[in-house]
Amino acid sequence: MSVERTFSIVKPDAVESGHAGEILACLELEGFKIVALRMTRLSKLQAEGFYAVHRERPFFASLVKFMTEGPIIAMALEREDAIAKLRELMGATNPANAAEGTIRKRFAESIERNCIHGSDGPDTAQVELAYFFSTLDLSGN
């Protein structure tokens, strides 16, 4: 298996509640290397662009509102089988259904305020990484 790169966001709820450091520590303890990291606050337009794939879904407006409430931490992560391993570590989208010990079980408030985002596949990871990081940010790591 080769090293893979994926994208993740520590969402505004986790930043606001002071769990960002614990989430970053969980990632590192599970063997993820943080290749790039940026704390930022999304504008409505940026959040709409990032979540454009969900534009027709009934939760789109509330998702955009939530993601613009406060700062987020965007990350490029690396490890073997990074996409699948991150999805496993994050847990189910609904924290009530997440396995014990997963990030969402530990830190998420609800299905909408679920503390972390992770790419769901290689193509998505590539698009999401490029949305937040330049080639220069990701080169040489």
N, C-alpha and C positions, 0 to 999 in steps of 0.2 A: 504494500500500500504506500502511496506517495503522499507527501505533504500537500494539503489543500488549503485554500484561503476562503474565508467567508466573512460576512458582514453582520454586525450586531448593533443594537441601540439599547442603552439603558434609558428607559422612558422617563418622562417628567415625574410620575408618581414615585418612582424609586429614588430619583435625585432629591426630590422634595422631602421624602421621609428619611433621608440619610442612609440609604442602603446601597448607594452606588459603589462605595469602597468594598463592601462585603460581596457584592456581585462580581466586581473585578477580581477579587481574591478567589472566589469560586472558580472563575474561568481559568486563572493561572494554576490553581491546585489541580484542575482537570487536564493540565498539559497544554492549554492554549497559550500561544505566544501573541502578545499584543504588538502588532506591526505598525499600526497607526491609531491615533486616538484624538478626538476633537470634542470639546464641550462647546455647544452652540445652542441657540434658541431659534427654532424654525418659525418663519413667517407663515401666514396662511397659504400663500402661493407656493412656498417650498413644500409644505406638508401635503397640499393637494397634488403637487407634482410627484412626490415620493410615493404616495398611496393612490395614484391615478388608476391602478389596476382594480381598485375597489370603488371607483366613482359611482357605479350604478347600484351598489349595495346599500341597504337601508341604514347601516351604521357609519357610512362615509362622513357625514357632517359632524357627528359626535367624535369620531376618530380624529379628524382634522382639528377640532376644537381642543381635544385632550392633548394632542401632540404639540400644540402651540401654547399651552398653559405655562410652561416653564422650560428650563434648560434640559437638554438631552446630552448623552455622551455617545457619539458615533465611534465605532471601532472596526478596524480590519484585524481579523484573527487568523492564526495559522496553527495547524497541527494535522496529523494523519486523520483522514476521514472527518475533517472539521465540520462540514455541514450537518451530517447525521449526528455527530457527537454533540454539537451545540443544541440541536433540536431535542435530543434526549436529555441533556442537562437542563434546558429551559423548562421542560415539562409541558403538559397539555395547556392550550390557550386558556381554558377555564381552570383557574387554580383549584377549584373544588374537585376536578377530575385529575389533577396532576399527582404524579407519584411522590411519595415521601422523599424528602431530601433534594427535590428539584428546586430550581430558582423560583419558579412561579408558586410552588407550594409554600415556600418559605416567605416570599416577599410580596406577592401579588395581592391586590385588593379584590379584583373581580375579573370577569371575562374581558371587559373593556380596559380596565386599569391593571394591565397584566405585567408591568414592570420591565419587560425585555422583549426585544424583537430579534429574530434571527432569520437569515435567508433560508428559503425552502428548497433551493436547488442551485446547481452551478451557474445556470444562465441568470437567475435572479441575483445571485451573489455578485456576479460580474457587473450587472446594471447598478445594483445598490452601492457597491464600492465606488463606482465611477460617479455616482450622484453626490457623494460626500468627499471623496479624495481624488487628488490629481495623480497622474502617473508618477510625478516627482515624489509625492508623499509616499507612494507605495514601492518605489524602486530602491534597490540596495538593501532591502530587509529580508 
